[in-house]
């Protein structure tokens, strides 16, 4: 008699937690447009996530919360006004962010789970504005505020073993904040960030 080992199908149902890391490309824009243009930003991000999945046949529904450190920053210099000869520098930085997102996926077999996700997001954004008046000195203003918005994206997750999974994920992060300094007075500042990251999770 030939004996065969039986390997049960992986079940996505259950609580999980893990870590993630990736790279983001962002942009800061003033609304209404001041005419100074948008400021590009990029950098690393890393954090952790916790979530729960429930599997209905091949369909998986879950919810996930994450909290992440970010060093996504940039710098742009232009003239404060036409012909005035005063360099004006904007340095935006996404300091950290978190999301709470439902996930919807489909088990295609072979331990693979493609999914889409979307939900509310929050974080902290700082903006440094610097004006160089030459002999008159340099004026620097720093604004650091909380921001709210939303995130959406998708990815694919792979079951390594009974308790471990890895994933590759794309996340679009949109955050808005009110700014109160002299140059952005009564304006709204919006940040848009494209984040590509990987994650390792342990299922409990």
LINSUL-V152930 format. One record per pair of residues at least 6 apart in sequence whose ideal C-beta (glycine too) atoms are under 6 Angstrom apart, sorted by sequence separation. I is the first residue (numbers start at 1). J is the second residue. D is the distance in Angstrom with one decimal. If there is no record, write none. Layout:
[[I,J,D] [I,J,D]]
This chain:
[[80,86,4.2] [107,113,5.7] [132,138,5.2] [159,165,5.2] [53,60,5.3] [54,61,5.6] [80,88,4.0] [105,113,4.7] [131,139,4.6] [157,165,5.3] [158,166,5.4] [29,38,4.7] [53,62,3.8] [52,62,5.9] [77,87,5.5] [78,88,5.7] [105,115,3.2] [130,140,4.9] [157,167,3.9] [179,189,5.0] [27,38,5.0] [28,39,4.5] [51,62,5.5] [77,89,4.5] [103,115,5.1] [104,116,5.6] [129,141,4.7] [155,167,5.3] [156,168,5.9] [176,188,5.9] [177,189,5.6] [27,40,5.8] [51,64,3.3] [155,168,5.5] [76,90,5.2] [103,117,4.5] [128,142,5.0] [155,169,3.4] [176,190,5.1] [26,41,4.1] [49,64,5.6] [50,65,5.9] [75,91,4.7] [101,117,4.6] [127,143,4.8] [175,191,4.8] [25,42,4.8] [49,66,3.8] [102,119,5.9] [153,170,4.6] [74,92,5.9] [101,119,3.4] [126,144,4.0] [153,171,4.0] [174,192,5.6] [47,66,5.7] [100,119,5.2] [153,172,5.5] [47,67,5.4] [73,93,3.8] [99,119,5.9] [100,120,5.7] [151,171,5.5] [152,172,5.4] [173,193,4.3] [23,44,5.9] [24,45,5.4] [47,68,3.0] [47,69,6.0] [72,94,4.2] [99,121,4.5] [124,146,5.7] [125,147,5.0] [151,173,4.9] [172,194,5.9] [22,45,5.6] [45,68,5.2] [46,69,5.7] [70,94,4.5] [98,122,5.6] [123,147,5.4] [150,174,5.6] [171,195,4.5] [21,46,4.2] [45,70,4.4] [149,174,4.5] [70,96,5.5] [97,123,3.2] [122,148,5.0] [149,175,4.0] [170,196,5.7] [20,47,5.8] [44,71,5.3] [69,96,5.4] [70,97,6.0] [96,123,5.7] [149,176,5.5] [43,71,4.2] [96,124,5.3] [121,149,5.1] [147,175,4.0] [169,197,5.6] [19,48,5.2] [43,72,4.1] [68,97,5.6] [95,124,4.2] [121,150,5.5] [43,73,5.6] [120,150,5.7] [121,151,4.2] [147,177,3.9] [168,198,5.6] [18,49,5.9] [41,72,5.2] [67,98,4.4] [94,125,5.7] [95,126,5.9] [41,73,5.2] [145,177,4.8] [167,199,4.8] [17,50,4.4] [41,74,3.3] [66,99,5.5] [93,126,4.9] [40,74,4.8] [118,152,3.9] [166,200,5.5] [16,51,5.8] [39,74,5.4] [65,100,4.8] [92,127,5.2] [117,153,5.9] [143,179,5.2] [165,201,4.8] [15,52,5.2] [39,76,4.2] [64,101,5.5] [91,128,4.1] [116,154,4.3] [143,181,4.9] [164,202,5.8] [63,102,5.2] [64,103,5.9] [90,129,5.8] [163,202,5.7] [13,53,5.9] [141,181,4.5] [163,203,5.2] [12,53,4.6] [13,54,5.3] [62,103,4.4] [89,130,4.3] [13,55,4.7] [36,78,5.6] [114,156,4.7] [12,55,4.7] [61,104,5.9] [88,131,5.4] [113,157,4.4] [60,105,4.3] [86,131,5.8] [87,132,4.6] [26,72,5.0] [112,158,5.8] [59,106,6.0] [111,158,5.5] [12,60,4.7] [24,72,4.6] [58,106,5.7] [111,159,3.7] [58,107,4.7] [39,90,4.9] [41,92,5.3] [80,131,5.9] [99,151,4.6] [121,173,5.8] [123,175,5.6] [125,177,5.6] [39,92,5.4] [129,183,5.4] [28,92,3.9] [125,191,5.7] [10,111,5.6] [10,159,4.4] [30,187,5.4] [31,188,4.4] [30,189,6.0] [31,190,5.8] [29,190,5.1] [28,191,5.3] [26,191,5.8] [27,192,5.1] [26,193,3.7] [24,193,4.9] [25,194,5.0] [24,195,4.2] [22,195,5.6] [23,196,5.9] [22,196,5.3] [22,197,2.4] [20,197,5.1] [20,199,3.9] [18,199,5.6] [19,200,5.8] [18,200,5.1] [18,201,3.4] [16,201,4.6] [16,203,4.5] [14,203,5.3] [15,204,4.7]]
